[in-house]
Amino acid sequence: MDKLLEVKNLTKVFSLGSISSRIRITATDDVSFYIKPAEIFTLAGESGCGKTTTAKMILGFEEPTAGAIIHKGKLRTKKEKVWFTEGIQAIFQDPFGTFNPLRTVDRYFFETIQNFKLAGNKKTAVELIDRKLKAVGLSYEEFAGKYPNEFSGGQLQRISIARSLLTDPTLLIADEPVSMVDASLRMSIVNLFKKLKEEFGMSVLYITHDLATAYYVSDRIAIMFRGNIVEMGTVEQVLMQPRHPYTQMLRDSIPEADPRRRWRGRVNLNETEREEYLKQGCRYAGRCPLVMDVCRQEVPADIQVDNVLVKCHNYSEGVIA
């Protein structure tokens, strides 16, 4: 099986406002990608670009307006959400929001084991919990009987990952998992994803706006902007040799020790986010330093450039080599 999960032409449209003045916002527009077994695939982009909406549709929290989601060769339908998500687990941005502050964290583990019938007695359950906690660098003795406020954010995120491992998933969806963790602890979480891939053969859909951690952990990456994937390929190709102007802007906005290397491109931020979603043509045209007339009129096609997908008129017109 070369594709564990495949997303084809996934579109989600939200309606905003009253009946008399309703506006349709396309959160994701014709999004397509796949994830291979034992691969870390990243969706990267600024807030509001459609990353989390894509994850929610994969998990069944949102229904797609159009498109298909295929898991292990089977098409997901509205009637088959339960079996479809078997083997898929998720962790989210806020580790403190994951757990009720009035409940001990071990209760969540025992409930998961009971719901999935993973152990026949408490001794076996404790052994299972301890094994999964040790996989993330913790132990049962460290967390038994404790409340969420007795742990740091990094520890709670590790506990969330350990809980997701109880069912031996093949795919972990990690939505901004390090954005609320102290900078000193971020790499430990990111290294854990690499360990899960290398030692357990798990795939990870890593959702982030942090290109530094994305470059470190990813095998392949897709850059999203206003609901579109504008560039996709191996992490080395996309982040070290970015082709789309938006990817170039993101890449060059990463702080560097030498201020003389700061990006000097021209970015126009006059248009509002809503206008960028609603306008015709390329949604990045209002900011792009390479904008042409055609960019404001026609949606660019997905073009393959050296095995990298680039959604940009500059390549179809031969402007950029």
C-alpha positions as CSV (number, residue, x, y, z in Angstrom):
1,M,0.0,0.0,0.0
2,D,1.8,3.2,-1.2
3,K,-0.9,5.6,0.1
4,L,-2.2,5.3,3.6
5,L,-4.5,8.4,3.3
6,E,-5.5,10.2,0.1
7,V,-7.4,13.5,-0.2
8,K,-8.9,14.3,-3.6
9,N,-10.2,17.7,-4.6
10,L,-11.4,18.4,-1.1
11,T,-13.6,21.6,-0.9
12,K,-15.4,23.1,2.1
13,V,-17.7,26.1,1.8
14,F,-19.0,28.0,4.8
15,S,-22.0,30.4,4.7
16,L,-21.7,33.5,6.7
17,G,-24.2,36.3,7.6
18,S,-28.0,36.4,7.5
19,I,-30.3,34.9,4.8
20,S,-30.6,38.3,3.1
21,S,-26.9,39.0,3.0
22,R,-25.2,35.6,3.1
23,I,-21.6,35.2,2.0
24,R,-20.0,32.0,1.0
25,I,-16.4,31.5,2.1
26,T,-14.4,28.7,0.5
27,A,-12.2,27.5,3.4
28,T,-10.5,24.7,1.3
29,D,-10.6,24.8,-2.5
30,D,-9.9,21.6,-4.5
31,V,-7.2,20.4,-2.0
32,S,-5.5,17.1,-3.0
33,F,-2.6,15.3,-1.4
34,Y,-1.6,11.9,0.0
35,I,0.3,10.4,2.9
36,K,2.4,7.3,2.6
37,P,3.0,4.7,5.4
38,A,5.7,5.8,7.8
39,E,5.8,9.3,6.5
40,I,5.6,12.7,8.1
41,F,3.6,15.0,5.8
42,T,3.2,18.6,6.7
43,L,0.5,21.2,5.9
44,A,2.0,24.6,6.5
45,G,0.7,28.2,6.2
46,E,-0.5,31.1,8.1
47,S,-3.6,31.1,10.4
48,G,-6.8,30.8,8.4
49,C,-5.4,29.1,5.4
50,G,-7.5,26.0,5.7
51,K,-5.1,23.6,7.5
52,T,-7.3,22.8,10.5
53,T,-10.5,22.6,8.4
54,T,-8.8,20.0,6.3
55,A,-7.9,18.0,9.4
56,K,-11.4,18.3,10.7
57,M,-12.8,16.9,7.5
58,I,-10.4,13.9,7.6
59,L,-11.4,13.3,11.2
60,G,-15.1,13.5,10.4
61,F,-15.7,16.7,12.5
62,E,-16.7,18.6,9.3
63,E,-18.5,17.3,6.2
64,P,-16.8,18.2,2.9
65,T,-18.8,20.2,0.4
66,A,-17.1,18.3,-2.4
67,G,-14.2,15.9,-2.9
68,A,-13.2,12.5,-1.5
69,I,-11.2,11.1,1.5
70,I,-9.7,7.7,1.0
71,H,-8.2,5.8,4.0
72,K,-6.4,2.5,3.4
73,G,-8.0,2.2,0.0
74,K,-11.6,2.8,1.3
75,L,-13.7,5.8,0.5
76,R,-15.2,7.5,3.5
77,T,-18.9,8.2,3.4
78,K,-21.3,9.9,5.9
79,K,-22.5,6.5,7.1
80,E,-19.1,5.0,7.7
81,K,-17.3,7.6,9.9
82,V,-16.6,5.1,12.7
83,W,-14.7,2.4,10.8
84,F,-13.1,5.1,8.7
85,T,-11.3,6.8,11.6
86,E,-10.1,3.5,13.0
87,G,-6.3,3.7,13.1
88,I,-6.4,7.6,13.1
89,Q,-5.8,9.6,16.2
90,A,-5.3,13.3,16.8
91,I,-3.6,15.7,19.2
92,F,-4.4,19.4,19.2
93,Q,-2.8,22.8,19.9
94,D,-3.7,23.4,23.6
95,P,-2.6,20.6,25.8
96,F,-4.4,22.1,28.8
97,G,-7.6,22.3,26.9
98,T,-7.5,18.6,26.2
99,F,-8.0,17.6,29.9
100,N,-10.6,18.6,32.4
101,P,-8.8,20.3,35.3
102,L,-11.0,18.6,37.8
103,R,-10.2,15.1,36.6
104,T,-7.0,13.1,37.1
105,V,-5.2,12.5,33.7
106,D,-5.0,8.7,34.3
107,R,-8.8,8.5,34.2
108,Y,-8.7,9.4,30.5
109,F,-6.4,6.5,29.8
110,F,-8.5,3.9,31.7
111,E,-11.6,5.1,29.9
112,T,-10.0,4.8,26.5
113,I,-8.9,1.2,27.4
114,Q,-12.4,0.4,28.6
115,N,-14.1,1.8,25.6
116,F,-11.8,0.0,23.1
117,K,-11.6,-3.2,25.3
118,L,-7.8,-3.0,25.2
119,A,-7.2,-4.9,28.5
120,G,-9.0,-7.5,30.6
121,N,-8.0,-6.2,34.1
122,K,-6.5,-3.3,35.8
123,K,-3.0,-4.8,36.0
124,T,-2.9,-5.3,32.2
125,A,-4.3,-1.8,31.7
126,V,-1.5,-0.3,33.9
127,E,1.1,-2.2,32.0
128,L,-0.3,-0.9,28.7
129,I,-0.4,2.7,29.9
130,D,3.1,2.5,31.3
131,R,4.4,1.1,28.0
132,K,2.8,3.9,26.0
133,L,4.0,6.5,28.4
134,K,7.6,5.2,28.2
135,A,7.4,5.6,24.4
136,V,7.1,9.3,25.0
137,G,9.6,9.6,27.8
138,L,7.3,9.3,30.8
139,S,6.1,6.5,33.2
140,Y,3.0,5.5,35.0
141,E,4.4,6.4,38.3
142,E,5.0,10.0,37.2
143,F,1.4,10.7,36.3
144,A,-0.9,8.3,38.2
145,G,-3.4,10.2,40.3
146,K,-2.2,13.7,39.2
147,Y,-4.3,16.5,37.8
148,P,-3.5,18.5,34.6
149,N,-2.2,21.5,36.5
150,E,0.6,19.4,38.0
151,F,2.2,19.0,34.7
152,S,4.0,21.4,32.3
153,G,2.6,22.1,28.8
154,G,5.3,19.9,27.3
155,Q,4.5,17.0,29.6
156,L,0.8,17.3,28.9
157,Q,1.4,17.2,25.2
158,R,3.5,14.1,25.6
159,I,0.6,12.6,27.7
160,S,-1.8,13.4,24.9
161,I,0.4,11.6,22.4
162,A,0.7,8.6,24.8
163,R,-3.0,8.4,25.1
164,S,-3.4,8.5,21.3
165,L,-0.9,5.5,21.1
166,L,-3.1,3.3,23.2
167,T,-5.0,2.1,20.1
168,D,-1.9,1.6,18.0
169,P,-2.9,4.1,15.3
170,T,-1.2,4.1,11.9
171,L,-1.8,7.9,11.4
172,L,-1.5,10.7,13.9
173,I,-2.9,14.1,13.0
174,A,-1.0,16.7,15.0
175,D,-2.6,20.2,14.7
176,E,-0.2,22.9,15.8
177,P,1.1,20.6,18.6
178,V,4.1,22.8,19.6
179,S,2.6,26.3,19.2
180,M,1.7,26.6,22.9
181,V,4.7,24.7,24.3
182,D,7.8,26.5,25.6
183,A,10.4,27.0,22.9
184,S,12.9,24.9,24.9
185,L,10.5,21.9,24.8
186,R,9.4,22.1,21.2
187,M,12.2,20.1,19.7
188,S,11.5,17.2,22.2
189,I,8.0,17.0,20.9
190,V,9.1,17.2,17.3
191,N,11.8,14.5,17.9
192,L,9.0,12.3,19.3
193,F,7.2,12.4,16.0
194,K,10.4,11.2,14.2
195,K,10.7,8.4,16.8
196,L,7.1,7.3,16.2
197,K,7.8,7.2,12.5
198,E,11.1,5.4,12.7
199,E,10.4,2.9,15.5
200,F,6.7,2.3,15.1
201,G,6.2,2.9,11.4
202,M,3.5,5.6,12.2
203,S,2.6,8.3,9.7
204,V,2.0,11.9,10.9
205,L,0.0,14.7,9.4
206,Y,1.8,17.6,10.9
207,I,-0.1,20.9,10.8
208,T,1.9,24.0,11.5
209,H,2.9,27.6,10.7
210,D,6.4,27.0,12.0
211,L,8.6,26.3,9.0
212,A,11.7,25.7,11.1
213,T,10.1,22.6,12.8
214,A,8.5,21.6,9.5
215,Y,11.8,21.5,7.8
216,Y,13.4,19.5,10.6
217,V,10.7,16.8,10.9
218,S,8.9,16.5,7.5
219,D,9.5,14.2,4.6
220,R,7.1,16.1,2.3
221,I,5.3,19.4,2.7
222,A,2.4,21.3,1.2
223,I,2.1,25.1,1.6
224,M,-1.4,26.4,1.9
225,F,-2.7,29.9,1.3
226,R,-6.4,30.9,1.5
227,G,-7.7,27.4,1.0
228,N,-5.3,26.4,-1.9
229,I,-2.2,24.3,-1.9
230,V,0.2,26.6,-3.7
231,E,3.3,24.4,-3.6
232,M,4.0,20.8,-2.6
233,G,7.0,18.5,-2.8
234,T,9.8,17.2,-0.6
235,V,10.7,19.4,2.2
236,E,14.2,20.1,0.8
237,Q,12.7,21.1,-2.6
238,V,10.0,23.3,-1.2
239,L,11.7,25.1,1.6
240,M,15.3,25.3,0.3
241,Q,14.4,26.1,-3.3
242,P,10.9,27.7,-3.0
243,R,9.2,28.5,-6.3
244,H,5.9,30.0,-5.4
245,P,6.2,33.7,-4.3
246,Y,4.2,33.0,-1.2
247,T,6.5,30.2,-0.2
248,Q,9.5,32.4,-0.9
249,M,8.0,35.1,1.4
250,L,7.4,32.5,4.2
251,R,10.9,31.1,3.8
252,D,12.6,34.5,3.8
253,S,10.6,35.7,6.8
254,I,12.3,33.2,9.1
255,P,14.6,35.3,11.3
256,E,18.3,35.0,10.5
257,A,21.4,36.1,12.4
258,D,22.5,38.4,9.6
259,P,20.0,41.2,9.2
260,R,21.4,42.1,5.8
261,R,19.8,38.9,4.5
262,R,16.3,40.0,5.4
263,W,13.8,39.6,2.6
264,R,13.3,42.7,0.5
265,G,10.4,41.7,-1.7
266,R,7.4,44.0,-2.1
267,V,4.3,42.8,-0.3
268,N,1.0,44.6,-0.6
269,L,-1.2,44.0,2.5
270,N,-4.0,46.4,1.6
271,E,-6.6,43.7,0.9
272,T,-8.6,42.2,3.7
273,E,-8.7,38.5,4.4
274,R,-12.3,38.3,3.3
275,E,-11.5,40.0,0.0
276,E,-8.7,37.5,-0.6
277,Y,-11.1,34.6,-0.1
278,L,-13.8,36.1,-2.4
279,K,-11.8,37.6,-5.2
280,Q,-11.3,36.0,-8.6
281,G,-8.0,34.7,-9.9
282,C,-5.1,33.9,-7.7
283,R,-5.8,34.6,-4.0
284,Y,-2.2,35.7,-3.5
285,A,-2.3,38.3,-6.2
286,G,-2.9,41.2,-3.7
287,R,0.3,40.5,-2.0
288,C,2.5,39.0,-4.7
289,P,5.6,41.0,-5.9
290,L,5.4,39.1,-9.2
291,V,1.7,39.7,-9.9
292,M,0.5,40.0,-13.6
293,D,-2.8,40.9,-15.1
294,V,-3.7,37.3,-15.6
295,C,-3.2,36.6,-11.9
296,R,-6.2,38.8,-11.0
297,Q,-8.5,37.2,-13.6
298,E,-7.8,33.5,-13.8
299,V,-7.1,30.8,-11.1
300,P,-3.7,29.4,-11.8
301,A,-3.4,25.7,-12.7
302,D,-1.4,23.1,-10.7
303,I,1.9,22.9,-12.6
304,Q,4.7,20.3,-12.0
305,V,8.2,21.9,-11.8
306,D,11.0,19.4,-11.2
307,N,8.5,17.1,-9.3
308,V,7.2,20.0,-7.2
309,L,3.6,21.1,-7.6
310,V,3.4,24.9,-8.0
311,K,0.1,26.8,-8.4
312,C,1.4,30.0,-10.1
313,H,0.8,31.7,-13.5
314,N,4.5,32.7,-13.6
315,Y,5.4,29.1,-14.4
316,S,2.7,28.5,-16.9
317,E,3.6,31.7,-18.7
318,G,7.3,30.9,-18.6
319,V,8.2,34.1,-16.8
320,I,10.3,32.2,-14.2
321,A,12.9,29.7,-15.2
